[in-house]
Amino acid sequence: MKSIIYSLVLVITVAFTNAANAQCDTIVSLCEKHITDNYLSDSQTYRALLNGDDVAEFSITLYAGNTYRMAACSGTQDGTLLFKLVDAEKNVLFSNSYYGNAPYWDFFVENTMQVTLEASLDKSKVDSGCAVILIGFKK
């Protein structure tokens, strides 16, 4: 009996994981529209499944002399994902919530720095979903 329950839980977990990955893949495709021809993708996809108050954190190195574009998506509509960049001293360098939940942000980096990218859902619009962040740098 225990093995049947274990097998059932395993099947449900695998099915949920596959469905969640498929949802994230679709959102990646939608989010790529913000990394225009002027930008070259860094070939990384930052993604996390979020529920309620969850916050995903990604550690990123930004290199001096580059102009970056950061695109953030969750779901099929822009503006549902909140993202911010925080430096090592916990200073907020940028938050899209200050700009109407803008789906992307262009910025120039003068000095190489390690930052934390935080992503969360705008709970007034969605309760759960896949957070996707893409980063490109200007050609």
N, C-alpha and C positions, 0 to 999 in steps of 0.2 A: 504493500500500500504506500509506504514512504517513497519508494522508487517511482511510482506512478505520479504522486504529487510533485516530487522533484522534477520529473520529466515535463509535467504540465507547466510548472513555473518557468523552467528553462525555455520551453517553446514560446510562452507568452513574452518572456524577456527578449528573446531573439526577434520575435515579430515586432515588438514595440521599438527596439533599437533600429531595425531595418526601416520601419515607417518613419522614425525620427530622422534618420540619415537621408531618406528620400526627400523629406520636407526641407531639410537644410540644403540639399543639392539644388532644389528648385529656387530657394531664396538666393543662393550663390549666383545662379544664372540671372536672376532679376537685379541683383546688386551690381553685377559686372557692368551694367549700363552706365554707372557713375564713374568708372575708370575709363575715361574717354581716350581717343587716339593720341592725345598729347601726353599721356601718362603710360608708363610701363609697369605692369603689375610686379610686385615683389615675389610672386608665385606662392604666397602663403594665404591660407584661408583660416581666419580666426573665427571659431564657431563654438557655441555652447547652447544647450537646451536650458531655458530659463522658465521658472514658474514663480508667480507672485513677486516677492521682494528679492529674489535671487540677483546677485551681481556677479558677473564673470569678470575675471581679471587676467590680463595678458601682459607679460613683460616684453618690452620692445626697445630696441636700440635704434635711435634716429641719428643719421650721420650728417656731419657738418657740410654745408654747401649744397644741400638738396632741397628742392621744393617737392613736397609730398601732397598727395590727395588721399584722404581717409574716407571710405564709404561705409555706412552702417545701415543694415537692413534687418527687418524681421517681419515676416508676412508679405503680403502682396502690395501693400501700400507704404509709401515713404512716411517717415515721421513717427513710427511706432517704437523705434529703438533709441534710447538715450545713451550717449557715449561721452566720455570725458578722458582727457589726458592729465595725468598727475605726475609731478616730478618726484625725486627722491625725498624731498622735504615735505611732501604731501600738499604742495601748492597746486591748485587746479590751473593748468595752462590753457585749457579750452573745455567748454561744455556746450554741446549742441542744444541743450535745454535753454540757453540764453538766446538762441537764434531760431526759435520756433521748431525745434527738433529737426533741424536741417539734416538731410540724409548724407551730406558729405561736407568736407572741409579741406581747403587748400592752405598750406602753410610752408614757410621757409624755415630751415633750421640753420642757425649760425654756428652752433657748437654741438659736437657729438654729445648725445645724452641718453641715459637710460630712463625710460618712462614706464608708467603703468597705464594701460588702457583699460578702463572700466566700462562695462556695458550692462544695461538693465532695461527692462521693458517700461514703456509709458503705461502705467496701470489704468489710466483713464481711457485707453484705447484697446489694450489686450491684457489677458490674464496669464498667458503662457505662450511660448513659442521658441523658435530657433533664432538666436542672435548670430548674425554674420557680419564680420568686419573684413574689408579688403583694403589694402594699402598699395598705392602706386607712387612712383616718383616721376617727375617731369623729365621727358626725353631731352 
